[in-house]
């Protein structure tokens, strides 16, 4: 199975290159884009970034290590043992993720920004769009690895960029969003649009709302380690102008045609005869089963012999007649890769009012936002609006802040259960060590030494960059924001 995983990683990397082949032959200088439009650089960075999030280098390791899905243990059609569920992360995955964030993603976006800002006339929108996507990449890199290059990253004059503290990088993410918001010009026809902007097709109004929401999410990730961020959270909540409907969902749809399919689907099709490798985690399924959640049949396929939805303890052996698998509907060929959506926005806002982050505690408002988030999540995953409304009407209204906060965090994690890196970050920010939601324990056969909390640095980066950390930092060591 580990051999299979390595092969999958290599194939997915090749697929990324193939899908963007027409964008590769653009420069004589391999390190700098000398005569290419920012549209091409942005599009290539987008494809690389989205494929990484859906792939065996990021989705599979983080969803398994983060326990939002289950490997199936020694089930012949499961992912296998020992795997990422037991924190055995391939160096290929560590290296491919790092390379995508810094080379195929960040480097192309930084060059797109420079070209857009130095063009005549200046293409301010293209620069701003690239800055928002670069902010997302920097956010993920920092939350995943900890201290990473940022202030000296993507600079052709610096061969060995220094590693900045995680807090510095996250402050930089906020600054990138603010800078982009100052550049956006809804009147200008100059922008990245059409097929080159696979997210919004050049709709600058939606890009502006996204930029504010990414800033908001970053503040929410930082606030427990830096309580002073509460005042900025209050300011952005009062200003508004963030993602405010499903039409603002930031995602890229895949297609059913060969070569354009979601990697989650492609892996199961090519290596497991179309059977999903992955089982539903007991932390997800059992919670949803207890409240008769209408998303259950959207998320999972129940065995014909089973009379209810039963999750599998992460790392345990899956029983084909008992345990649910991730549904083929959720991992369809044309299923989108979601980076940010409306229900995520609502969950964060509910948390703000439930916790009183820069604003007065308002449990009435928090309960309303919390139920709206669940309803939107249900509809997003294919539940009818009527059934979604009926479901949230059955849910209790919480009068105790601690109970409500717990439920907000759990449902927020449930909503992201198939977005590996996003679910993993949501769990880590949900409470101090030992009080996270849900209360995860070590997967079956996982090594002792603590729960999984980060990617270790790519070996090539440690070996080649003299400014990289000199001491090995292990997967169970917390980063700055993870208390």
C-alpha positions as CSV (number, residue, x, y, z in Angstrom):
1,X,0.0,0.0,0.0
2,X,2.8,2.5,0.8
3,X,4.2,1.7,-2.7
4,X,0.8,2.5,-4.1
5,X,0.7,5.8,-2.3
6,X,4.1,6.9,-3.7
7,X,2.9,6.0,-7.2
8,X,-0.3,8.0,-6.7
9,X,1.7,11.0,-5.6
10,X,3.8,10.8,-8.7
11,X,0.9,10.4,-11.0
12,X,-1.0,13.3,-9.4
13,X,2.1,15.5,-9.8
14,X,2.3,14.5,-13.5
15,X,-1.4,15.2,-13.9
16,X,-1.0,18.7,-12.6
17,X,1.8,19.3,-15.2
18,X,-0.1,17.7,-18.0
19,X,-3.3,19.7,-17.4
20,X,-1.4,22.9,-17.7
21,X,1.1,21.9,-20.4
22,X,0.3,24.8,-22.7
23,X,1.3,27.2,-20.0
24,X,4.8,25.8,-19.3
25,X,6.7,26.8,-22.4
26,X,6.6,30.6,-21.7
27,X,10.1,31.7,-20.6
28,X,13.8,31.4,-21.4
29,X,14.6,32.2,-17.8
30,X,13.2,29.3,-15.7
31,X,13.0,31.5,-12.6
32,X,11.2,34.5,-13.9
33,X,8.3,35.1,-16.3
34,X,9.6,37.6,-18.8
35,X,6.9,37.9,-21.5
36,X,3.8,36.2,-20.3
37,X,0.5,37.7,-19.2
38,X,-0.5,37.5,-15.6
39,X,-3.6,35.5,-16.6
40,X,-1.5,32.5,-17.6
41,X,0.6,32.6,-14.4
42,X,-2.5,33.0,-12.3
43,X,-4.3,30.1,-14.1
44,X,-1.3,27.8,-13.7
45,X,-1.0,28.7,-10.0
46,X,-4.7,28.0,-9.5
47,X,-4.5,24.6,-11.2
48,X,-1.5,23.6,-9.1
49,X,-3.0,24.8,-5.9
50,X,-6.4,23.2,-6.4
51,X,-5.0,19.9,-7.5
52,X,-2.8,19.8,-4.4
53,X,-5.7,20.4,-2.1
54,X,-7.6,17.4,-3.7
55,X,-4.6,15.1,-4.0
56,X,-2.7,12.3,-2.3
57,X,-0.1,14.8,-1.2
58,X,-2.4,17.0,0.9
59,X,-6.0,15.8,1.1
60,X,-5.3,12.1,2.0
61,X,-2.6,12.7,4.6
62,X,-4.4,15.5,6.4
63,X,-7.9,13.9,6.3
64,X,-6.5,10.6,7.6
65,X,-4.1,12.1,10.2
66,X,-6.7,14.6,11.2
67,X,-9.2,11.7,11.6
68,X,-12.1,13.2,9.6
69,X,-12.0,10.1,7.5
70,X,-10.9,6.5,8.2
71,X,-8.4,4.3,6.3
72,X,-10.2,1.0,6.8
73,X,-7.2,-0.7,8.4
74,X,-6.5,-4.1,6.8
75,X,-9.7,-4.2,4.8
76,X,-8.6,-5.4,1.3
77,X,-10.3,-2.4,-0.4
78,X,-9.4,0.1,2.2
79,X,-6.4,2.5,2.1
80,X,-4.3,0.1,4.2
81,X,-1.9,-0.2,7.1
82,X,0.4,1.4,8.1
83,X,-0.6,4.6,6.4
84,X,-1.1,8.3,7.0
85,X,-3.7,7.4,9.6
86,X,-0.7,6.3,11.7
87,X,1.2,9.5,10.9
88,X,3.4,7.8,8.3
89,X,3.6,10.8,5.9
90,X,5.7,10.1,2.7
91,X,8.6,12.5,2.1
92,X,7.1,12.8,-1.4
93,X,4.0,14.4,0.0
94,X,5.9,16.7,2.2
95,X,8.1,17.8,-0.7
96,X,5.3,18.0,-3.3
97,X,3.2,20.2,-1.0
98,X,6.1,22.5,-0.2
99,X,7.0,22.8,-3.9
100,X,3.4,23.6,-4.9
101,X,3.0,26.3,-2.3
102,X,6.4,27.9,-3.1
103,X,7.2,27.2,-6.7
104,X,4.1,26.3,-8.8
105,X,1.8,28.4,-6.7
106,X,3.5,31.3,-4.8
107,X,6.3,32.0,-7.3
108,X,3.9,32.3,-10.3
109,X,1.6,34.5,-8.3
110,X,4.4,36.8,-7.2
111,X,5.5,37.2,-10.8
112,X,1.9,37.8,-11.9
113,X,1.7,40.6,-9.3
114,X,4.9,42.2,-10.5
115,X,4.0,42.0,-14.2
116,X,0.5,43.4,-13.5
117,X,1.8,46.3,-11.5
118,X,4.6,47.1,-14.0
119,X,2.4,46.9,-17.1
120,X,1.2,50.0,-18.9
121,X,-1.6,50.6,-18.0
122,X,-1.3,49.0,-14.6
123,X,-3.6,46.0,-14.3
124,X,-4.5,46.6,-10.6
125,X,-7.3,44.0,-10.5
126,X,-5.0,41.2,-11.8
127,X,-2.4,42.1,-9.1
128,X,-5.2,42.2,-6.4
129,X,-6.6,38.8,-7.5
130,X,-3.2,37.3,-7.4
131,X,-2.5,38.8,-3.9
132,X,-5.7,37.2,-2.5
133,X,-4.8,33.8,-3.9
134,X,-1.2,34.3,-2.6
135,X,-2.7,35.1,0.8
136,X,-4.5,31.8,0.8
137,X,-1.4,29.9,-0.1
138,X,0.7,31.7,2.6
139,X,-2.1,31.0,5.2
140,X,-2.1,27.3,4.4
141,X,1.7,27.0,4.3
142,X,2.1,28.7,7.7
143,X,-0.8,26.8,9.5
144,X,0.5,23.5,8.1
145,X,4.3,23.9,8.6
146,X,4.6,26.6,11.2
147,X,7.5,29.0,10.7
148,X,8.1,29.3,6.9
149,X,9.7,31.7,4.4
150,X,7.5,34.7,3.7
151,X,9.2,38.1,3.8
152,X,12.1,36.9,1.7
153,X,10.2,34.3,-0.2
154,X,9.7,34.5,-4.0
155,X,12.5,37.0,-4.4
156,X,14.9,36.2,-7.2
157,X,17.7,38.0,-5.4
158,X,17.5,35.7,-2.4
159,X,18.6,32.1,-2.9
160,X,18.0,31.1,0.7
161,X,15.1,32.9,2.3
162,X,14.8,33.1,6.0
163,X,12.0,31.4,7.9
164,X,9.6,33.8,9.5
165,X,7.6,33.1,12.6
166,X,4.1,31.8,12.0
167,X,2.6,35.0,13.5
168,X,4.6,37.2,11.1
169,X,3.4,35.2,8.1
170,X,-0.3,35.4,9.3
171,X,0.1,39.2,9.8
172,X,1.5,39.2,6.2
173,X,-1.7,37.4,5.0
174,X,-3.8,40.1,6.5
175,X,-1.6,42.8,4.9
176,X,-1.9,41.1,1.5
177,X,-5.7,41.1,1.8
178,X,-5.7,44.8,2.8
179,X,-3.4,45.6,0.0
180,X,-5.6,43.8,-2.5
181,X,-8.7,45.6,-1.2
182,X,-7.0,48.9,-1.8
183,X,-6.2,47.9,-5.4
184,X,-9.5,46.4,-6.6
185,X,-11.2,48.6,-9.2
186,X,-14.7,47.4,-10.2
187,X,-14.9,49.9,-13.0
188,X,-11.7,48.9,-14.8
189,X,-12.0,46.3,-17.6
190,X,-8.4,45.1,-16.9
191,X,-8.5,42.0,-14.8
192,X,-8.1,38.2,-14.9
193,X,-11.4,37.0,-16.2
194,X,-13.1,34.2,-18.2
195,X,-11.6,30.7,-18.0
196,X,-8.3,32.1,-16.5
197,X,-10.2,33.0,-13.3
198,X,-11.7,29.6,-12.5
199,X,-13.2,30.8,-9.3
200,X,-15.2,33.9,-10.1
201,X,-14.7,34.5,-13.9
202,X,-13.4,38.0,-13.2
203,X,-16.3,39.2,-10.9
204,X,-14.3,41.8,-8.9
205,X,-17.1,42.4,-6.4
206,X,-17.0,38.8,-5.3
207,X,-13.2,38.9,-5.1
208,X,-13.5,41.9,-2.7
209,X,-15.9,40.0,-0.5
210,X,-13.6,37.0,-0.5
211,X,-10.6,39.1,0.5
212,X,-12.4,40.4,3.5
213,X,-13.5,36.9,4.5
214,X,-9.9,35.5,4.2
215,X,-8.7,38.3,6.4
216,X,-11.5,37.4,8.8
217,X,-10.6,33.7,8.8
218,X,-7.0,34.6,9.5
219,X,-8.0,36.8,12.5
220,X,-10.2,34.0,13.8
221,X,-7.2,31.6,13.6
222,X,-4.9,34.0,15.4
223,X,-7.2,35.4,18.1
224,X,-6.6,32.8,20.8
225,X,-2.8,33.1,20.6
226,X,-3.1,36.9,20.2
227,X,-6.3,38.2,22.0
228,X,-5.6,41.7,20.7
229,X,-7.0,40.5,17.3
230,X,-10.5,40.6,18.9
231,X,-10.7,44.3,18.2
232,X,-9.9,43.7,14.5
233,X,-12.6,41.0,14.4
234,X,-15.1,43.4,15.8
235,X,-14.2,46.0,13.2
236,X,-14.5,43.7,10.2
237,X,-17.8,42.3,11.6
238,X,-19.2,45.8,11.9
239,X,-18.0,46.8,8.5
240,X,-19.5,43.8,6.7
241,X,-18.9,43.3,3.0
242,X,-17.7,39.7,3.4
243,X,-18.9,36.5,1.7
244,X,-22.7,36.8,2.1
245,X,-24.4,34.1,-0.1
246,X,-23.7,30.7,-1.8
247,X,-23.0,32.7,-5.0
248,X,-19.8,33.8,-3.3
249,X,-18.5,30.3,-2.7
250,X,-14.9,30.1,-3.6
251,X,-14.3,26.8,-5.4
252,X,-13.2,25.2,-8.6
253,X,-15.4,22.5,-10.3
254,X,-13.7,19.6,-11.9
255,X,-15.2,17.9,-15.0
256,X,-16.2,14.3,-15.9
257,X,-13.8,14.1,-18.9
258,X,-10.7,12.1,-18.4
259,X,-7.7,14.2,-17.2
260,X,-10.0,16.8,-15.7
261,X,-11.6,14.7,-13.0
262,X,-11.3,15.4,-9.3
263,X,-8.2,13.5,-8.0
264,X,-10.3,12.0,-5.2
265,X,-12.5,10.2,-7.8
266,X,-9.5,9.4,-10.0
267,X,-7.6,7.6,-7.3
268,X,-10.6,5.4,-6.4
269,X,-11.3,4.7,-10.1
270,X,-7.7,3.8,-11.1
271,X,-6.6,1.9,-8.0
272,X,-9.7,0.5,-6.4
273,X,-12.1,-0.3,-9.2
274,X,-14.3,2.7,-8.4
275,X,-14.8,1.6,-4.8
276,X,-14.0,4.4,-2.3
277,X,-10.8,3.6,-0.4
278,X,-12.0,5.6,2.6
279,X,-14.5,4.9,5.4
280,X,-16.5,7.4,7.4
281,X,-14.8,8.4,10.7
282,X,-16.7,7.5,13.8
283,X,-16.1,11.0,15.1
284,X,-18.1,12.3,12.1
285,X,-20.7,9.6,11.4
286,X,-21.7,8.8,15.0
287,X,-22.2,12.4,15.8
288,X,-24.4,12.9,12.7
289,X,-26.3,9.6,13.3
290,X,-27.3,10.7,16.8
291,X,-29.1,13.8,15.4
292,X,-30.5,12.1,12.3
293,X,-28.5,14.5,10.1
294,X,-29.9,14.6,6.5
295,X,-26.4,15.0,5.1
296,X,-25.5,11.4,6.1
297,X,-26.6,9.8,2.7
298,X,-24.8,12.7,0.9
299,X,-21.5,12.1,2.8
300,X,-21.6,8.3,3.1
301,X,-22.7,5.1,1.4
302,X,-24.3,2.7,3.9
303,X,-23.8,-1.1,3.3
304,X,-27.0,-2.9,2.2
305,X,-26.8,-5.2,5.2
306,X,-26.7,-2.3,7.7
307,X,-29.8,-0.7,9.1
308,X,-28.1,2.5,10.3
309,X,-25.0,4.6,9.6
310,X,-22.0,3.3,11.6
311,X,-18.6,5.0,11.5
312,X,-15.2,3.4,11.8
313,X,-12.7,4.2,14.5
314,X,-9.7,5.8,12.8
315,X,-7.1,3.1,12.1
316,X,-9.4,0.1,12.9
317,X,-10.4,-2.6,10.4
318,X,-13.4,-1.8,8.2
319,X,-16.2,-4.2,7.9
320,X,-18.0,-4.1,4.5
321,X,-21.3,-5.1,6.0
322,X,-21.2,-2.6,8.9
323,X,-19.2,0.5,8.3
324,X,-20.0,3.3,5.9
325,X,-17.6,4.6,3.2
326,X,-17.3,8.0,1.8
327,X,-20.0,8.3,-0.9
328,X,-19.3,8.3,-4.6
329,X,-21.5,11.4,-4.7
330,X,-19.2,13.3,-2.5
331,X,-16.2,12.1,-4.5
332,X,-17.7,12.4,-7.9
333,X,-15.6,13.1,-10.9
334,X,-16.9,16.7,-11.2
335,X,-17.1,17.4,-7.4
336,X,-15.6,20.8,-6.8
337,X,-12.6,21.6,-4.6
338,X,-13.9,24.1,-2.0
339,X,-11.6,26.7,-0.5
340,X,-14.1,29.0,1.2
341,X,-17.9,29.0,1.3
342,X,-20.9,30.7,2.8
343,X,-21.6,28.3,5.6
344,X,-17.9,28.6,6.8
345,X,-18.5,32.4,7.0
346,X,-21.7,31.8,9.1
347,X,-19.9,29.4,11.5
348,X,-17.2,32.0,12.1
349,X,-19.7,34.7,12.7
350,X,-21.7,32.5,15.1
351,X,-18.5,31.8,17.0
352,X,-17.8,35.6,17.3
353,X,-21.1,36.3,19.0
354,X,-21.1,33.1,21.1
355,X,-17.6,33.9,22.5
356,X,-17.9,37.7,22.5
357,X,-14.8,38.3,20.3
358,X,-14.6,42.0,20.3
359,X,-18.4,42.3,20.6
360,X,-20.9,41.7,23.4
361,X,-21.9,38.0,23.8
362,X,-25.2,37.6,22.0
363,X,-26.5,34.0,22.2
364,X,-29.7,34.8,20.3
365,X,-27.7,36.1,17.3
366,X,-25.2,33.3,17.7
367,X,-27.9,30.6,17.6
368,X,-29.4,32.2,14.5
369,X,-26.1,32.2,12.7
370,X,-25.3,28.7,13.8
371,X,-28.5,27.2,12.5
372,X,-28.2,29.2,9.3
373,X,-24.7,27.8,8.8
374,X,-26.0,24.2,9.2
375,X,-28.9,24.8,6.9
376,X,-26.6,26.2,4.2
377,X,-24.2,23.3,4.7
378,X,-27.1,20.9,4.1
379,X,-28.2,22.6,0.9
380,X,-24.7,22.8,-0.3
381,X,-24.3,19.1,-0.1
382,X,-27.6,18.4,-1.9
383,X,-30.3,18.3,0.8
384,X,-33.5,20.1,-0.2
385,X,-34.1,23.4,1.4
386,X,-37.3,22.1,2.9
387,X,-35.5,19.2,4.6
388,X,-32.6,21.4,5.7
389,X,-35.1,23.8,7.3
390,X,-36.9,21.0,9.0
391,X,-33.6,19.6,10.4
392,X,-32.4,22.9,11.9
393,X,-35.9,23.4,13.4
394,X,-35.4,20.2,15.3
395,X,-32.1,21.3,16.8
396,X,-32.1,22.8,20.2
397,X,-31.5,26.5,20.9
398,X,-28.6,26.8,23.4
399,X,-28.8,29.1,26.3
400,X,-25.4,28.1,27.7
401,X,-22.5,29.7,25.8
402,X,-20.1,26.8,26.4
403,X,-22.6,24.3,25.0
404,X,-23.2,26.5,22.0
405,X,-19.5,27.1,21.3
406,X,-18.9,23.3,21.4
407,X,-21.7,22.7,18.9
408,X,-20.5,25.5,16.6
409,X,-17.0,24.0,16.5
410,X,-18.3,20.4,16.0
411,X,-20.6,21.3,13.2
412,X,-18.0,23.5,11.6
413,X,-15.6,20.5,11.6
414,X,-18.4,18.2,10.2
415,X,-19.0,20.6,7.4
416,X,-15.3,20.5,6.5
417,X,-14.8,16.8,7.0
418,X,-13.8,16.2,3.4
419,X,-11.7,19.3,3.1
420,X,-8.6,17.7,4.6
421,X,-6.4,20.8,5.4
422,X,-9.4,23.0,6.4
423,X,-10.9,20.4,8.8
424,X,-7.4,19.9,10.3
425,X,-6.9,23.6,10.9
426,X,-10.5,24.0,12.3
427,X,-9.8,21.2,14.8
428,X,-6.5,22.7,16.0
429,X,-8.1,26.2,16.5
430,X,-11.2,24.9,18.3
431,X,-9.6,24.8,21.8
432,X,-6.4,24.4,23.7
433,X,-4.7,21.0,23.8
434,X,-7.0,18.4,25.3
435,X,-10.1,20.6,24.8
436,X,-10.3,20.6,21.0
437,X,-13.6,19.7,19.3
438,X,-14.0,16.8,18.7
439,X,-11.9,15.2,21.5
440,X,-9.7,13.1,19.3
441,X,-7.5,10.2,20.6
442,X,-4.6,8.5,18.9
443,X,-5.7,6.3,15.9
444,X,-5.4,2.6,16.2
445,X,-1.7,1.6,15.9
446,X,-0.5,5.2,15.8
447,X,2.8,5.8,17.6
448,X,2.8,7.2,21.1
449,X,3.9,10.8,21.4
450,X,1.0,13.0,20.7
451,X,-1.7,13.7,18.1
452,X,-0.7,14.9,14.7
453,X,-0.4,18.7,14.6
454,X,1.6,19.7,11.5
455,X,3.6,18.7,8.5
456,X,7.3,18.2,9.1
457,X,9.5,20.3,6.8
458,X,10.4,18.9,3.4
459,X,13.8,17.1,3.6
460,X,15.1,18.9,0.5
461,X,14.4,22.3,2.0
462,X,16.1,21.4,5.3
463,X,19.1,20.0,3.4
464,X,19.4,22.8,0.8
465,X,18.5,26.0,2.7
466,X,21.1,27.0,5.4
467,X,18.5,29.3,6.9
468,X,16.1,26.5,7.5
469,X,15.6,25.4,11.2
470,X,18.6,23.4,12.3
471,X,16.6,21.2,14.7
472,X,14.1,18.6,13.4
473,X,10.5,19.6,14.3
474,X,8.2,16.6,14.7
475,X,4.6,16.2,13.6
476,X,3.3,16.2,17.2
477,X,4.8,19.6,18.1
478,X,2.3,22.5,18.1
479,X,2.7,25.7,16.1
480,X,2.1,29.2,17.5
481,X,-1.7,29.4,16.9
482,X,-2.3,25.9,18.2
483,X,-2.5,26.4,22.0
